Amino acid sequence: MTASPAPFFADVAGGPDGGCASWVKTSDGVRIRVGAWTPENADQGTVLMFPGRTEYIEKYGDFAREMALRGLATLAVDWRGQGLADRLLPDRNLGHVKQFSDYQQDVTAALDWATELQLPRPWHLVGHSMGGAIGLRALYEGLPVASCCFSAPMWGIQMSAAMRPLGNFMTAFGPMIGIGNRLVPTTSRQAYVLSNPFEDNTLTTDPHMFAMMQTQLKSHPDLVLGGPTIRWFSEGVRECRALAKRPAPEMPCLTFLGSNERIVDTGAIHHRMNSWAKGTLDLIDGGEHEVMLETPKMRQPIFDKMAAHFTAYGQS
């Protein structure tokens, strides 16, 4: 494959030494950014980190540092429409995708890059939020990993009772009547962490992690992304419904969910994990959506359990 050096913001990533990023092209011609941290002691394999909506490689620097301490390399990706990857609309602040299956082309391009770099094997998947939906679909498509972990996976989108009728209407008719490129009502063009206070935020109870996300976006505004379009919302709902119809994969799985989750549909997560024969659901008391960016007391046991899970299934 053809790859070329891409910007990597080590000044705000906070990851281990040796981080790098490359531009790669997907099969449909979209330019995405893929990054990796490969410490010398990465003898336990590589974590394929599938980020959530609005996220970017550098946000997982702290995660990569924790994985490096446990003998693992980390790959992360800027999905199409976010981070420094090609934005899909003239207004770059709107989170958009034409169809959810397009993300699988990003997965393929990222895996080709990982193979070219000879990232240590075995590989393991960690999918956060939207990355949980992309990751689950990738497992069904044959993702070459030995095990998987999920963090607040988007296997359903949380909607209030008042919002549900509007959500159903947008899913059914939004793109059809020509409003697919518009912002979902109740969301903003601004990045959540830049337009909301730390108090009662839905991401983390750790003020230092909240400030870290603010610093990253203020230092590198091209990473900023606001709310999703109606098209993204419609495609996301359809994908969640399609995934829900399929049985759990034959793959060892560990899923983490904060007890105060307010972004994804917790019922869908419980339903999926209850039927996952080789799966375990770990509830994080007091945790918000970003359990991997929670207080040290919460996140350190998560990283230890992930590493133990990967080691247990480390034979590819």
C-alpha positions in Angstrom: 0.0 0.0 0.0 1.0 3.6 -0.4 1.5 5.5 2.8 3.1 8.9 3.6 4.1 10.7 6.8 1.3 12.5 8.5 1.3 15.1 11.4 1.5 13.6 14.8 0.9 15.9 17.8 3.3 14.4 20.3 3.1 17.7 22.3 -0.4 16.9 23.5 -0.6 13.1 23.1 1.2 12.2 26.3 2.0 8.7 25.0 5.1 6.6 25.1 8.1 7.5 23.0 8.1 6.5 19.3 4.6 7.5 18.3 4.1 8.1 14.6 1.3 8.6 12.1 0.8 8.1 8.3 -1.7 9.1 5.7 -3.3 6.1 3.9 -5.9 5.9 1.2 -9.0 3.7 1.5 -10.3 1.7 -1.4 -12.8 4.5 -2.2 -10.2 7.2 -2.2 -10.7 8.8 1.2 -7.5 9.8 3.0 -7.4 8.7 6.7 -4.7 9.0 9.3 -3.4 6.0 11.1 -1.0 6.1 14.1 0.9 3.7 16.3 3.1 3.5 19.4 5.5 0.6 19.3 7.6 0.3 22.4 10.6 -1.9 22.4 9.1 -4.2 25.0 5.9 -4.9 23.0 6.2 -8.7 23.4 2.5 -9.2 24.2 1.2 -8.0 20.8 -0.7 -5.0 19.6 -4.0 -3.3 20.6 -6.1 -2.1 17.6 -7.8 0.9 19.2 -11.0 1.8 17.4 -12.0 5.3 18.6 -15.4 6.8 19.0 -17.1 9.5 17.1 -15.3 12.9 17.3 -12.1 11.2 18.4 -8.6 11.2 17.1 -5.3 9.4 17.5 -3.7 11.7 20.1 -6.6 11.2 22.5 -5.3 7.7 23.1 -1.8 8.6 24.1 -2.5 7.9 27.7 -4.0 4.6 26.8 -1.0 3.7 24.7 1.3 4.6 27.6 -0.7 2.3 29.8 -0.6 -0.5 27.3 3.2 0.0 26.8 3.7 -0.5 30.5 2.0 -3.9 30.0 4.0 -5.0 27.0 1.6 -4.0 24.2 1.9 -1.7 21.2 -1.1 0.4 20.2 -2.6 1.4 16.8 -5.3 4.1 16.6 -7.1 5.6 13.6 -8.8 8.9 12.6 -11.9 7.6 10.9 -13.2 9.3 7.8 -14.9 12.5 8.7 -13.0 13.2 11.9 -9.6 14.0 13.3 -7.2 14.9 10.5 -8.9 12.4 8.1 -10.8 13.8 5.1 -13.9 15.6 6.3 -16.9 14.7 4.1 -18.8 18.0 4.1 -17.8 21.6 3.4 -18.6 22.4 7.0 -15.9 20.3 8.7 -17.5 20.6 12.1 -20.3 18.3 11.2 -19.8 14.6 11.9 -20.9 12.8 8.7 -20.7 9.5 6.9 -22.5 8.4 3.7 -23.1 4.9 5.0 -21.9 3.1 8.1 -20.3 0.3 6.1 -17.8 2.8 4.7 -16.0 2.6 8.0 -15.0 -0.9 7.2 -12.9 0.5 4.3 -11.0 2.5 6.9 -10.5 -0.7 8.9 -9.1 -2.5 5.9 -6.7 0.4 5.2 -5.5 0.6 8.8 -4.9 -3.2 8.9 -2.9 -3.0 5.7 -0.7 -0.3 7.3 -0.3 -2.4 10.4 0.8 -5.4 8.4 3.3 -3.2 6.4 4.7 -1.9 9.7 4.8 -5.5 11.1 3.1 -4.4 14.3 3.7 -7.1 16.9 1.2 -10.0 17.0 -1.1 -11.2 18.2 -3.5 -8.4 17.7 -6.4 -7.5 20.0 -9.3 -5.2 19.5 -10.5 -2.4 21.8 -13.6 -0.5 20.5 -14.9 2.5 22.2 -18.4 4.0 21.6 -18.8 4.3 17.9 -15.7 2.2 17.5 -17.6 -0.5 19.3 -20.1 -0.7 16.5 -17.3 -0.5 13.8 -15.4 -3.2 15.7 -18.3 -5.6 16.2 -19.0 -5.4 12.4 -15.3 -5.9 11.7 -15.3 -9.1 13.9 -18.2 -10.4 11.7 -16.1 -9.6 8.6 -13.1 -11.6 9.9 -11.0 -9.1 11.8 -7.7 -11.0 12.6 -7.6 -10.6 16.4 -7.2 -13.1 19.2 -9.6 -11.3 21.6 -11.7 -8.2 22.0 -12.6 -5.6 24.6 -15.2 -2.8 24.4 -15.7 0.4 26.3 -19.3 1.8 26.3 -19.9 0.3 22.8 -22.4 2.0 20.6 -24.6 -1.0 20.1 -27.6 1.3 20.4 -28.0 5.1 20.6 -29.6 6.5 23.7 -32.7 8.6 23.1 -35.0 10.1 25.6 -38.7 9.3 25.4 -39.3 12.8 24.1 -36.6 12.5 21.4 -37.5 9.0 20.3 -40.3 9.9 17.9 -38.1 12.5 16.2 -35.2 10.0 16.1 -37.4 7.4 14.4 -38.6 10.1 11.9 -35.0 11.2 11.1 -33.9 7.6 10.7 -36.8 6.7 8.3 -37.1 9.9 6.3 -34.3 12.4 7.0 -31.9 11.6 4.2 -34.8 10.9 1.9 -36.3 14.4 2.2 -33.0 16.1 1.7 -32.0 17.0 5.2 -29.4 14.3 5.7 -26.5 16.9 5.8 -28.1 18.9 8.6 -27.0 18.8 12.2 -29.1 16.6 14.5 -31.4 18.8 16.6 -30.2 19.3 20.2 -26.6 18.9 19.1 -24.0 21.7 18.4 -21.4 22.5 15.8 -18.9 23.0 18.7 -16.8 20.3 20.3 -18.5 19.0 23.5 -15.5 19.6 25.8 -15.1 23.2 24.5 -18.7 24.2 24.9 -19.6 22.5 28.1 -18.3 22.8 31.7 -16.6 20.0 33.5 -19.4 20.0 36.1 -22.0 17.2 35.3 -20.3 16.4 31.9 -21.2 13.1 30.4 -17.6 11.9 29.7 -15.5 11.7 32.8 -15.4 12.5 36.5 -11.6 13.2 36.3 -11.0 17.0 35.9 -7.5 16.4 34.6 -8.6 14.2 31.8 -11.3 16.7 30.8 -8.7 19.4 30.8 -6.4 17.2 28.7 -9.1 16.9 26.0 -9.6 20.7 26.1 -5.9 21.3 25.7 -5.6 18.9 22.7 -8.4 20.7 20.8 -7.3 24.2 21.7 -3.8 23.4 20.7 -4.8 21.7 17.4 -8.2 23.1 16.2 -8.2 20.9 13.1 -9.1 18.0 15.4 -12.3 19.7 16.5 -15.6 18.0 15.5 -19.1 18.9 16.6 -22.4 17.0 16.5 -23.5 14.4 13.9 -25.6 15.0 10.8 -29.0 13.4 10.4 -27.4 11.1 7.8 -24.8 9.9 10.3 -27.6 9.4 12.9 -29.8 7.5 10.5 -26.9 5.2 9.4 -25.8 4.7 13.0 -29.3 3.6 14.1 -29.6 1.2 11.1 -26.2 -0.3 11.8 -27.1 -0.9 15.5 -30.3 -2.6 14.6 -28.6 -4.8 12.0 -25.9 -5.8 14.5 -28.5 -6.6 17.1 -30.0 -9.3 14.9 -26.7 -11.3 14.7 -25.5 -13.8 17.4 -22.4 -12.9 19.4 -19.1 -13.8 17.7 -17.1 -16.8 18.8 -14.5 -14.5 20.3 -13.4 -13.9 24.0 -14.8 -10.5 24.9 -14.5 -8.2 27.9 -16.8 -5.1 27.9 -16.6 -2.1 30.3 -19.5 0.1 31.1 -19.8 3.1 33.5 -22.7 3.0 35.9 -23.6 6.6 34.9 -23.5 6.0 31.2 -25.6 8.7 29.4 -24.6 8.5 25.7 -25.1 5.0 24.4 -28.0 2.6 25.0 -27.0 0.6 28.1 -29.9 -1.8 27.5 -28.4 -2.9 24.2 -25.1 -3.5 25.8 -26.6 -5.7 28.6 -28.6 -7.6 26.1 -25.6 -8.3 23.9 -23.3 -9.3 26.7 -26.0 -11.5 28.3 -25.9 -13.6 25.1 -22.1 -13.5 24.5 -21.0 -17.0 25.6 -17.3 -16.0 25.9 -18.1 -12.5 27.1 -18.0 -10.7 30.4 -19.6 -7.3 31.3 -17.7 -5.3 33.9 -19.7 -2.4 35.4 -17.6 0.5 36.6 -19.2 2.1 39.6 -19.5 5.9 39.2 -18.0 5.8 35.7 -19.2 8.0 32.8 -18.9 7.4 29.1 -15.1 7.5 28.9 -14.1 4.9 31.4 -10.6 4.7 30.0 -10.2 8.4 30.8 -11.7 8.2 34.3 -10.0 8.7 37.6 -6.8 6.6 38.2 -8.8 4.6 40.8 -11.2 3.6 38.1 -9.0 3.3 35.0 -6.0 1.4 36.4 -8.0 -1.8 37.2 -9.5 -1.5 33.7 -6.1 -1.5 32.0 -4.9 -4.4 34.3 -8.0 -6.4 33.3 -7.5 -5.7 29.6 -3.9 -6.8 29.7 -4.8 -10.0 31.6 -7.5 -10.7 29.0 -5.1 -10.2 26.2 -2.5 -12.4 27.8 -5.0 -15.2 28.4 -5.9 -15.2 24.7 -2.5 -14.3 23.4 -2.0 -17.2 21.0 -3.1 -16.0 17.5 
